[in-house]
Amino acid sequence: MQAVDGAVPAATATGGNSAAPEIDQEGIIQRREAAISGTLTHDDASDVDQSALRFELNPTTMAQAEAPVMVMRADGTPLFANKNAMGFADGIREGLFPEIVALVARGLETPGGVVELLTFEVQRGTATLELTALPMHDEFILLLPRDVSMDRNLREALIDSRQRYRDIVEVSSAFAWETDESGKFVFVSPRGAMDYQAKALLGRYPVEFMIEKTDQDAEQIFRTTRAVRDMPIWFYRANGSTACLSVSATPIINRDGKWCGARGLAHDITEQRQHETEIANARNRDRLITYIVRAMRDEIDPTEVLRNAATASSRALACAACIIFRSDADNEDGDMQDAASTGEDIHKKVAADILKALPADTDHQEIIHGNYWVKVRRCHYHHRVNGAVAFLFERENPLPNEAERAIMDDVADQIGIAIEQADNHDRIVTLSRTDGMTGLLNRRAFFDELKRRYNRLLHQPAPAALMYVDMDNFKLVNDVHGHQRGDEAILTLSRMLQDNTRPGDLVARLGGDEFVVWLDRTDRVAAESRAKDLIAASATLRPLSGREDKPLGISLGIAVHEVNETEDIDDLVQRADDTMYYVKKHGKGSYAIAEPVGVHAPTRTD
């Protein structure tokens, strides 16, 4: 046995032998624990020399004491032990506690005695005894042993617990805090929080650092009277940026059972919240893009696709207007035309002005224009600009955030694809409706349009004229000069017809050398004047003739639709066709006007 800080040496037996016999170490440890715990008692106390108890203390009083009491001789052997110390006395006699001899010697030499803590190895670990050695008469020592193992262990556990708490607070990212009755910080983690040093927070109210200073629920958590867990609160950092802390708190109750403050932990969850926000924005972005794309996908007509895109974008983004522009392939200046839009005319004008002023090397722009915040972005397909889209927001309303601006970019990409599909559709329609050689309307397209216009005349009465045009002596051109000269003749006639008609008139090639012209708002007099002009212009065909005596020219058959006439369209066409063949049969190179319904002989003019 030795002092508290040292290792426990092997015990030595007392009794005067110069050499200690070998002792079973495990047995010593077991008996030592039994002696300390009091389970080893001396059954026969008669060997204690009662007559030698010549000291002032009453032996009876010591025997009845609840605490362990022993009287030791100067050589360290027990002279007296009460019932609570008998086991320990027996252990001393067995040599289990050799340090007692040295303790007794120090007690005799020290006025007022000594108090020492001695730690011993026992079966369950270690045991610590507080030993008080007080000198008495005749060189006796009053020894008062007290087992302080539990007290010492509890104290060490408390110290260890406190140190562990300090270590956890130091290494933890959590911000530990405590407030008093007024709600001020009276303790914060030594590392501080929100980039503030601890001393900058002490003595201040938490609400001073909150973003929402009127949020009473958030402020109350630092004065809580009940346990609160994981309440998110936004604060300002020392550098002015924002931080979201998840705050947990519990009330502090003093010994009198009164509330006196609160304490808790706050975890910085700013990154987590930002990540959650990003995920939510991404989901919302996908949802809105899906909604817009689905609105576009559900329509077949390309023009309606763009209209649906504008309408769906306005709804999804809650903007004042969405205007979609489409490149005009026929415009050499590269100007764009309004293809689909929502909103009012003022919105369209604002968007058009901004787009026109957009530099050629800039694809997008965000700008304040009057009462509107506007984002304009050009649309592309395979790195080729094919349109643009503009989003207008009222300045008095919340402006779009980054996620909503990203949606606008995605929408512009989708609209670029839709515009390309519309262009392809228009090209296909054009190919299906036009003559491949001349670019004029083909037979199917002409009669489709003719029906539409003729039906309109039935509701909006007006005169109109239908001309059938056929080349004279065309076969001879192919036979003599070949098909290349024949194609040249067809192209010459097609240009001549376009040059002598108005933009609103219809000109078509029905096939071979047969053409047809529809003249809106043209009565009989105007039709005849136009026919004369065409006959005169047909002189440009003569150089392409196959033979000089068979000149290349044209024959015209004309049928006039009079106001309020109810003739069927098929009958009108038949009259014009029959009249054209009548002219060819009776000399060619001239025109004739079909007589009204019921009169069979047309009027031929040379």
Secondary structure, 3 states (H helix, E strand, C coil): CEECCCCCCCCCCCCCCCCCCCCCHHHHHHHHHHHHHCCCCCCCHHHCCHHHCCCCCCHHHHHHCCCCCEEECCCCCEEEECCCCHHHHHHHHCCCCCHHHHHHHHHHHCCCCEEEEEEEEECCEEEEEEEEEEECHHHCEEEEEEECHHHHHHHHHHHHHHHHHHHHHHHCCCEEEEECCCCCEEEECCCCECCECHHHHCCCCHHHHECCCCCHHHHHHHHCCCCEEEEEEEEECCCCCEEEEEEEEEEEECCCCCEEEEEEEEEECHHHHHHHHHHHHHHHHHHHHHHHHHHHHCCCCHHHHHHHHHHHHHHHHCCCEEEEEEECCCCCCCCEEEEEECCCHHHHHHHHHHHHHCCCCCCEEEEEECCEEEEEEEEEECCEEEEEEEEEEECCCCCCCHHHHHHHHHHHHHHHHHHHHHHHHHHHHHHHHECCCCCCECHHHHHHHHHHHHHHHHHCCCCEEEEEEEEECHHHHHHHHCHHHHHHHHHHHHHHHHHCCCCCCEEEEEECCEEEEEEECCCHHHHHHHHHHHHHHHHHHHHHCCECCECCEEEEEEEEECCCCCCCHHHHHHHHHHHHHHHHHCCCCCEEECCCCCCCCCEEEC
